[in-house]
Amino acid sequence: MVRLTLAGPELAGFTVDEPAASVRLLVPSPGTDELVMPTWNGNEFLLPDGRRPALRTFTPRRFDPEALQLDLDIVLHGGGVASSWAAAAQPGDAAAVSGPGRGYTVDPDAAAYVLVGDETAIPAIGQLLDALPPGMPVEVHIEVAHPDARLPLPEHEGAAVAWHELPASALPGDAMVAAVRDADIPDGARVWAAGEAAAVHRIRRHLFEERGVARSRTSVRGYWKHGRAGDGDGESDSDSD
């Protein structure tokens, strides 16, 4: 994972009011260094030549309103448009950002929290740990494909953090799904989960159909899709319940 800092006067007025919010990052199309702004045709963004722009969704890790700097963490899995751009980015390279999109509203009266995600969800999980009340019991499960993907998380006195390495032969999300199946979810707890789309669909079915967890107590979001072009970039095409 690489952390990029976007800066410029265009960020004046930008705010992030909720944890686990999202922004959309526009980078130059593959094969060019020129940033071309797309237009909205009522259904999707398109470039002047009719192609879709290199547009991806990420969690804003940190925003400094005085320095007008926005940090984004991007997973470098190779093959993705945004991850390839991020790996080669140099100071002064052009990019554009829009947002933020909706985030997550913390329930201070919850009995506990269970936070689950893969590498792409680490920035959002870090924000949630910052936002949760200090005395709140929190169980955190994070799937990583590589041992060096373990990143420092904010300190939270009530948090128990478990890192789950994904076996080489497993599908993305397998370790995350197994962690949810084994997790203790007490009455009144809230569950937040995000990561590979098929895996979080399995988590959703387990929570609702097998555990009987109320939908109102969960936020389960697909950040990316395994096997789709650009699937290593980080977040994209989010969904939730």
N, C-alpha and C positions, 0 to 999 in steps of 0.2 A: 504494500500500500504506500502511496506517496501523498504527501500533503502539499497542496498548491495554495498560494495566496493570491487572490485577485484584488486589485487595488485601482483606484481612480476616482475622480470627482463624480462620475456617473453613479456611484454608490451612495451619494448624499440622499438621505431620507429613507434608505433601506433599513428595515427593522426585522427582528426575529422575536416574536412574542411568545412562542410555545416551543417546547422541546420536540424533537423528531419531526420538525417541519421539513419542507423540501424546496429546492430551487432547481431551475432548468438551466443547464449549461450548454451554450452553443459554441462549437469550435470549428475551425476551418475544415472543409471537406477533405477526405484523403487525396493526397497528391498535390495539394496547394497550401500556401501559407496565407492566402487571402481569406479574411472573414467576410462572408456575404450574408446580410440579414435577410431572413425569409419573410414571406407575407402570409397572412391567414386567409384562406379561401372560404371560410365558413365551416370547413370540416377538418382541415389539417394545415400545418405550416409547409410551404413549398418554396424552393429557390426559384429565381427567374427562369431557369431552364427546365423547370418541372420536376427536378429531383427533390427528394426529401433532405432536409438539412441534418447535419451531425449534431443532434440534440439529445441530451441525456439528463436524467433527474438524479440529484444527489442531496444528501443532508448537509445543511450549512453547519460545519463543526464549530466555528467561532466567528463572530462579527465584531469588529472594533469600530464603533461609530465615530470616534474622534480621528483615528488614523485612516478611516474609510478602507478597511481591509477585511476581506472575507476569506476564511479558510475552508477548503474542501478536501476531504480525504477520498482518494480514488484507488480502487483495487486494481492492481496491475496483473491481470491474468493472461494478457496477450490476446490479440485478435480483435479487441474492441476498438471502436473509433476513438472514444474518449480516452481509454487507457493508453492507446498507442500515442495519442497526442500528448497526454500528460507525461509519459515516460521521456519524451523528447523536448518538452517545453523549456523555453529559455526566458529569462527576464525580458519583459517588453513584448512578448508574444500576445497577439490579440485573441480575446474571447469575449463572450457576452453572457449575461446571466439575467434571469427573470424570476420573480417570486417575491417573497416566499409563498409556498402553498401551505395548506392547513397542517397543523401539527397535532400534538396529543395533549388533551386536558387531563392533568393529574388529579386524581381523587384523593384528597388528604384524609378522608375517613375510611379508606379501604383497610381491610384487615392485613393485607400483605400485597406484594407485587411479585410476579414472575416475569422476567424479561428473557426473551430467547431470540437468537439471531445467528446469522453466519457472518463472514467477514464484512460484507457490505452493510451490515446493521450496527457495526461497532460505533460509528460516530453518533447514531441516534441513541444507542444504549448509554453512551457516555453522557449525553445531554439529559436523559431521563434520570440517571443517578444523581446528577447535579440538581434536578428539579424536585426529586422525591423528598418528603420530610425526613429529617435526620434519624428519627427513631423508627421509621417504617421498616419492617422486615422485608428484605428483597432477596429473591433467589435468581441468580443470573446464570444462563447457559449460553455459551458461544461456541459455534462450530468453526474450526479453522482447517484449511486444506494443507497448510504448511506451519511448522512450529514457530517460525519467525513472524507469523502473522499476529501473534499475541502482542497487543498494544496496551500501554498503561491506561487504566480507567480511573475516573475520579474516585477519591476515597468516600465511602459511605459506611457509617458505623453499623448499619443493619444489614449490609450486603454480604452474601456468600456467593463467590464467583467461581464457576467451573468452566474450564476450557476443554473442548472435545475435539480431538484430532480426527479428521475424516480419513478412514482407511483408503488406500490407493484404489481398491476395486469398487468402492462404494459410489453411489450416486450423490451429487451435491444435495445436502439437506438430510441425508440418512441419519447422521449423528445428532442433528438438531431435533429430528422427529423422535428418536429414541430418548433423548433427554427429556422431552415433554412427557412422553409416556411414563417415565420414571419419576417425574417431578411431583412434589407434594403441593397440591393446590387447595389450601384450606377454604372453608366457607367464607365468603366475603372478600376473597382475594381478587385482584385484577391481573389479567394476562395480556402482555404485549409481546407479539412475535413478528418477525420480518425476515425475509431472505428469499431463496429461490422459490419461484411461484408454485411449482408442483409440490414442493416440500411443505410450504405453508398451507396448501390446500389439504394435505394429509393431516396437518396439525389442526386445522379448522374442523375437519370431520371427527378427529379424535376428541377434541374438546366438546363439541356440540352433541355428537351422536353416542360416544362411548362414556364420556365423563359427565355429560349433562350440564356443562358450564353454560350459564346464560350468555347470550350474545352481547348483552349490554355490559358484561364484565370483561369483554375482550376487544383487542384491536389486533387483527392478523392481516399482514400486508405482504403482497408479493412484490419484491424489489427487482427481480430479474428472472429470465427464463433460460434454463439450460438448453444448449443446442441452437439457440437463436443467434444470428449475427450480432456481435457487440455484447454478448452475454457476460463478458468479464468486466464491463465498465463500472458497474456499481448498481445504483438503483435505476429502474425504468419501469414504466407501466404499472404503477402501484395500484393495488386494490385492497379493500378492507371490509370488515364486518363491524 
